[in-house]
Amino acid sequence: MGASEFLDLIRNITNTEARVRERAADEVTDWLSSYSAAEAAALATILAATAASEKDHAALEAQLHAISELTSTGNVRVTHISHLREIDLLGLSTEAREYVVDLLEG
């Protein structure tokens, strides 16, 4: 993945529009084999920070799914996704809550 594509992806992950954030999180999973270790860790960190303040349910689920897929690369550690601890688990669907708990348990 080139620098400009990587930056475009980050811009979309942090976009003000929920639909753009959701699509960007989905796109993260399309490129899994293209990321360097540093890119995978950076994306997971940015996705976790975004998820911690996400108000849109669909975007949050896409972000959590993308983080889960990034962890499968072996390049993401719990410390990279520590912002997930800021999420109020009581307000989440059962599936989203399980994602967060599983991710933080490593």
N, C-alpha and C positions, 0 to 999 in steps of 0.2 A: 504494500500500500504506500503510495506516495504521500509526501508531506501535505500537498494541497487537499487530497482526498481525506486524509486524517483530520485536518483542520475543519473541513466542511462537515465531517461527521460530528466532531465535537460541537461545532456551532449549532447543528441541528439537535443534538442531545440536550443542549441548554437553551433552546429556542423558547420564546415566550408563549408560543402556541402549543397546546397539549397534543394535537394531532401530529404535529411535526416531531415533537419529542417521542411520541409513540412509534412513528415510522422509523425514526433514527435508531431507536432501541432495537426494533426488529431488524434493521439493516446491519447492526453490529453482529448479529448471529450469522449473517450471510458471508462474512469475511473472516471467520475464526482462524482459518489456516494461514491467513495473510498477515497477521499481527506479529510483531516482534514481542519478546517478553515485556519490554518496557511499554509498548503500546497497549498490550492487553491489561497490564496493571493500571496504566493511566486511565483507560476507558472504564475499567471497573470502579476506580475511585471516583471519577466524574459521574458515572451512573448512580453510584451509591449516594453521593452528595445531592444529586438531582432527586433521587427517590425519597430522600429524607424530607424534602419539602414539597413533594408532589401532591397535588390536590385531585388530579384526574385519575380515576380508578383504572381505566384501560392503559393509560401511559405508565402508571405505576407497575401494573402487572407485566407490561412489556419490558420495563427497566429491570425488574427482578429476574425475569426470564433471561434477559441478556447477561446479567451478572452471573447467573447460574451457568450459562453456557461458557462464559469467559473463564470461570473457575475450572472447567473441564480441560483447559489448556495446560494446567499445571503452573501457570505464571501469576496467579492471583492468590494472595494470602488474605487471611481475615483482617489483618491490619489495613489492607488496601480498601476494604469495604466497611470500615468501622462506623461510618456515618449512618449505616442502617440502624445502629442502636438508638438513633434519635427518633425513629418512627414509632408512633403510638400504635401498638399492636391491637389494642381494643377496638379501634375503628376500622380494622381491615377485614376483608373477607377471609374465610378459613384458608383458602388456597394461598392468598398473599401472606397471611400470617405464617403458614408453614414454610413458604419460600424464605422469609426473613429469618426465622428460627434456624432452618437448615443451613442457610448461608453463614450465619454467625457462629454456628457450631463447627463449621469447617468440615 
